[in-house]
Amino acid sequence: MSNPPSQLAIRVDALNLSVTVIVMRRRGSAPIQCHLGSASSFFYRNNDRKHLVTNRHVVIDERNKFYPDNLVIHAQNVSN
């Protein structure tokens, strides 16, 4: 007869489970900003620092000459 697996208490940080959308925009020399697209991302906490994680090509893509002027992060309750 085998022993049951021990149960460990695991603390789940809500911030680490937060998924959000990033919207890429570019103005260049145009009078208004142009919507370039959107992408997924998530938040990660390491000690007291919060990080936003996404793919590199969302922020910059040299091969396709993709350089957004700004990123809009749609986040909810990331102050935890």
Phi and psi in degrees as GROMACS dihedral restraints (atoms count N, CA, C in turn):
[ dihedral_restraints ]
;  ai    aj    ak    al  type     phi  dphi    fc
    3     4     5     6     1   -90.3    20    10
    4     5     6     7     1   154.4    20    10
    6     7     8     9     1   -77.8    20    10
    7     8     9    10     1   145.2    20    10
    9    10    11    12     1   -67.4    20    10
   10    11    12    13     1   150.5    20    10
   12    13    14    15     1   -63.5    20    10
   13    14    15    16     1   143.2    20    10
   15    16    17    18     1   -70.7    20    10
   16    17    18    19     1   148.2    20    10
   18    19    20    21     1  -102.7    20    10
   19    20    21    22     1   128.4    20    10
   21    22    23    24     1  -107.8    20    10
   22    23    24    25     1   141.2    20    10
   24    25    26    27     1   -78.9    20    10
   25    26    27    28     1   125.3    20    10
   27    28    29    30     1  -117.1    20    10
   28    29    30    31     1   124.8    20    10
   30    31    32    33     1   -90.7    20    10
   31    32    33    34     1   121.8    20    10
   33    34    35    36     1  -101.1    20    10
   34    35    36    37     1   122.5    20    10
   36    37    38    39     1   -89.4    20    10
   37    38    39    40     1   120.2    20    10
   39    40    41    42     1   -59.6    20    10
   40    41    42    43     1   -33.3    20    10
   42    43    44    45     1   -61.8    20    10
   43    44    45    46     1   -39.5    20    10
   45    46    47    48     1   -68.5    20    10
   46    47    48    49     1   -13.1    20    10
   48    49    50    51     1  -102.7    20    10
   49    50    51    52     1     3.5    20    10
   51    52    53    54     1   -81.6    20    10
   52    53    54    55     1   118.8    20    10
   54    55    56    57     1  -106.2    20    10
   55    56    57    58     1   140.5    20    10
   57    58    59    60     1  -141.1    20    10
   58    59    60    61     1   168.4    20    10
   60    61    62    63     1  -106.4    20    10
   61    62    63    64     1   138.6    20    10
   63    64    65    66     1  -111.5    20    10
   64    65    66    67     1   131.2    20    10
   66    67    68    69     1  -108.0    20    10
   67    68    69    70     1   127.4    20    10
   69    70    71    72     1   -96.3    20    10
   70    71    72    73     1   132.0    20    10
   72    73    74    75     1  -133.0    20    10
   73    74    75    76     1   153.8    20    10
   75    76    77    78     1  -142.2    20    10
   76    77    78    79     1   137.8    20    10
   78    79    80    81     1  -106.4    20    10
   79    80    81    82     1   -46.6    20    10
   81    82    83    84     1    59.1    20    10
   82    83    84    85     1  -128.9    20    10
   84    85    86    87     1   -99.4    20    10
   85    86    87    88     1     4.8    20    10
   87    88    89    90     1   -74.6    20    10
   88    89    90    91     1   153.8    20    10
   90    91    92    93     1   -72.0    20    10
   91    92    93    94     1   -22.3    20    10
   93    94    95    96     1  -129.2    20    10
   94    95    96    97     1   160.2    20    10
   96    97    98    99     1   -78.2    20    10
   97    98    99   100     1   147.3    20    10
   99   100   101   102     1  -108.7    20    10
  100   101   102   103     1   133.7    20    10
  102   103   104   105     1   -76.5    20    10
  103   104   105   106     1   119.0    20    10
  105   106   107   108     1   -93.4    20    10
  106   107   108   109     1   -26.5    20    10
  108   109   110   111     1   155.3    20    10
  109   110   111   112     1  -174.5    20    10
  111   112   113   114     1  -141.2    20    10
  112   113   114   115     1   162.0    20    10
  114   115   116   117     1  -151.2    20    10
  115   116   117   118     1   164.8    20    10
  117   118   119   120     1   -94.0    20    10
  118   119   120   121     1   158.5    20    10
  120   121   122   123     1  -158.1    20    10
  121   122   123   124     1   172.0    20    10
  123   124   125   126     1  -146.4    20    10
  124   125   126   127     1   160.7    20    10
  126   127   128   129     1   -97.9    20    10
  127   128   129   130     1   146.8    20    10
  129   130   131   132     1  -137.9    20    10
  130   131   132   133     1   132.2    20    10
  132   133   134   135     1  -108.4    20    10
  133   134   135   136     1   132.4    20    10
  135   136   137   138     1  -128.1    20    10
  136   137   138   139     1   107.2    20    10
  138   139   140   141     1    57.8    20    10
  139   140   141   142     1  -120.9    20    10
  141   142   143   144     1   -96.0    20    10
  142   143   144   145     1     3.7    20    10
  144   145   146   147     1  -103.2    20    10
  145   146   147   148     1   138.2    20    10
  147   148   149   150     1  -107.2    20    10
  148   149   150   151     1   138.0    20    10
  150   151   152   153     1  -127.5    20    10
  151   152   153   154     1   146.8    20    10
  153   154   155   156     1  -105.0    20    10
  154   155   156   157     1   128.3    20    10
  156   157   158   159     1  -116.3    20    10
  157   158   159   160     1   129.2    20    10
  159   160   161   162     1  -152.5    20    10
  160   161   162   163     1   178.2    20    10
  162   163   164   165     1   -75.5    20    10
  163   164   165   166     1   147.9    20    10
  165   166   167   168     1   -60.9    20    10
  166   167   168   169     1   -38.4    20    10
  168   169   170   171     1   -66.9    20    10
  169   170   171   172     1   -11.6    20    10
  171   172   173   174     1   -71.7    20    10
  172   173   174   175     1   -34.8    20    10
  174   175   176   177     1   -92.5    20    10
  175   176   177   178     1   -39.4    20    10
  177   178   179   180     1  -158.1    20    10
  178   179   180   181     1   140.3    20    10
  180   181   182   183     1  -144.3    20    10
  181   182   183   184     1    94.9    20    10
  183   184   185   186     1   -61.9    20    10
  184   185   186   187     1   -41.5    20    10
  186   187   188   189     1   -58.7    20    10
  187   188   189   190     1   -40.7    20    10
  189   190   191   192     1   -98.6    20    10
  190   191   192   193     1     7.6    20    10
  192   193   194   195     1    53.1    20    10
  193   194   195   196     1    50.5    20    10
  195   196   197   198     1  -109.7    20    10
  196   197   198   199     1   110.3    20    10
  198   199   200   201     1  -136.0    20    10
  199   200   201   202     1    88.6    20    10
  201   202   203   204     1   -64.4    20    10
  202   203   204   205     1   146.4    20    10
  204   205   206   207     1   -74.9    20    10
  205   206   207   208     1   -36.1    20    10
  207   208   209   210     1  -152.6    20    10
  208   209   210   211     1   162.0    20    10
  210   211   212   213     1  -120.6    20    10
  211   212   213   214     1   133.7    20    10
  213   214   215   216     1  -105.9    20    10
  214   215   216   217     1   122.3    20    10
  216   217   218   219     1  -103.3    20    10
  217   218   219   220     1   117.1    20    10
  219   220   221   222     1   -91.9    20    10
  220   221   222   223     1    94.7    20    10
  222   223   224   225     1  -119.5    20    10
  223   224   225   226     1   148.7    20    10
  225   226   227   228     1  -127.4    20    10
  226   227   228   229     1   130.1    20    10
  228   229   230   231     1    52.4    20    10
  229   230   231   232     1    55.6    20    10
  231   232   233   234     1   -98.5    20    10
  232   233   234   235     1    10.3    20    10
  234   235   236   237     1   -81.6    20    10
  235   236   237   238     1    -9.9    20    10
